[in-house]
């Protein structure tokens, strides 16, 4: 799986909101949900590339598809 760049927390939220994910809960991590899938996004800047690749995979995206959303 190709690495994604380190991305800020805000950029990830913007990209996933384009797919219909909405904030369900915020704290040290932000939990997003689209009604079927829940994603936990750490509030780090930048988010580790390996963690970001896992989040994209859990959202049902390839790294290339996620890069297009940015």
C-alpha positions, 0 to 999 in steps of 0.5 A: 500500500503506497504511503499517504503523506502526513496530513493535518487533522482538519484536512482529514475531516474535510476530505471525509466529510465529502464522503458523508462522514459526520462528527459523532464525538470529539475529545482526544480523538474525533469519531466520525460516522456515516451511519454504517462505518465509524472512524476514529481520527487522532487529533495529531498534526500531522497524522502519521502516514501509516495511520492515515493509510489505515483510516483510508482503508477503513473508510473503503478508499485506496490511498489514491482515492483519498489523495484525490479528496484532498 
